[in-house]
Amino acid sequence: MNPDNPFVGKTVAVTGKLDNYTRDSIQTRLRELGAKPVSKVSQRTDYLILGVRPGNKLLKALALGITVLSEQEFENLNSWRE
């Protein structure tokens, strides 16, 4: 894995509907990046990827100080891969 990959070893949750990914495909992509996709936000979550109409995960992530990424920010962080 590329050492510049910001997702290696990180725990990532997703909330809301994404434009370019289904729930399964984002989880697959996260695993390919070396991340651990999770369904719940907790103190151990490193990132929350934010889609349209997010649920309570966003409020919890903000309360816990978790880094929230838009789908575009997620894609931008992965520009190194190409």
Backbone torsions as a table, in degrees:
resi	resn	phi	psi	omega
1	MET	NA	146.8	179.0
2	ASN	-66.7	127.0	-178.8
3	PRO	-65.2	-16.7	178.5
4	ASP	-84.8	-3.3	-179.5
5	ASN	-68.4	114.7	-177.0
6	PRO	-76.0	-1.7	-176.0
7	PHE	-105.1	-8.6	-179.0
8	VAL	-59.5	123.7	177.0
9	GLY	75.6	6.6	-178.1
10	LYS	-96.1	153.7	176.8
11	THR	-101.3	126.4	-172.0
12	VAL	-130.5	130.2	174.1
13	ALA	-110.6	161.2	179.7
14	VAL	-131.2	140.1	174.6
15	THR	-136.0	145.0	179.7
16	GLY	84.0	176.3	-179.5
17	LYS	-90.2	128.7	179.0
18	LEU	-94.8	149.3	-179.3
19	ASP	-74.8	-40.4	-170.4
20	ASN	-107.7	1.6	-177.3
21	TYR	-138.9	144.8	164.4
22	THR	-85.5	170.6	177.9
23	ARG	-59.8	-43.1	179.4
24	ASP	-65.8	-41.5	-176.3
25	SER	-70.6	-33.3	177.4
26	ILE	-69.7	-36.8	177.8
27	GLN	-66.4	-40.0	176.1
28	THR	-62.2	-45.4	-179.4
29	ARG	-62.1	-42.7	178.8
30	LEU	-61.3	-42.0	177.8
31	ARG	-62.8	-40.7	177.5
32	GLU	-60.0	-32.2	179.9
33	LEU	-83.0	-2.8	179.1
34	GLY	89.2	11.7	179.1
35	ALA	-93.3	164.7	175.0
36	LYS	-109.1	107.7	177.1
37	PRO	-74.5	138.5	178.5
38	VAL	-131.0	158.6	-177.8
39	SER	-95.6	-14.7	-178.7
40	LYS	-124.2	149.8	176.0
41	VAL	-90.3	132.4	176.5
42	SER	-145.0	-179.4	178.2
43	GLN	-60.0	-23.1	-178.8
44	ARG	-86.6	-2.5	179.6
45	THR	-78.5	131.8	179.5
46	ASP	-91.8	-39.4	-177.5
47	TYR	-137.7	149.9	168.4
48	LEU	-123.2	123.1	176.2
49	ILE	-91.8	126.8	-170.2
50	LEU	-104.0	122.8	175.1
51	GLY	-107.5	-168.8	179.7
52	VAL	-74.0	140.6	-179.4
53	ARG	54.7	61.6	179.9
54	PRO	-67.6	157.0	178.7
55	GLY	-98.5	-154.9	-177.7
56	ASN	-66.0	-16.9	178.6
57	LYS	-57.6	-37.2	-179.5
58	LEU	-63.7	-46.3	179.5
59	LEU	-60.9	-42.4	179.8
60	LYS	-65.8	-42.6	179.7
61	ALA	-61.9	-43.3	178.9
62	LEU	-63.4	-41.2	179.2
63	ALA	-64.6	-32.3	-178.7
64	LEU	-90.4	-4.1	180.0
65	GLY	75.2	26.1	-179.7
66	ILE	-79.2	142.1	178.1
67	THR	-67.6	123.9	179.7
68	VAL	-105.5	127.3	-179.3
69	LEU	-116.4	135.0	169.3
70	SER	-71.9	167.2	177.2
71	GLU	-60.6	-38.7	178.8
72	GLN	-65.4	-41.4	177.3
73	GLU	-63.3	-39.2	175.8
74	PHE	-58.3	-47.4	179.3
75	GLU	-63.1	-42.3	-179.9
76	ASN	-62.5	-37.6	178.7
77	LEU	-66.7	-18.2	-178.9
78	ASN	-102.8	12.4	-179.1
79	SER	-64.3	-21.6	179.3
80	TRP	-64.2	-23.9	-172.0
81	ARG	-73.6	-13.9	-172.3
82	GLU	-100.1	NA	NA
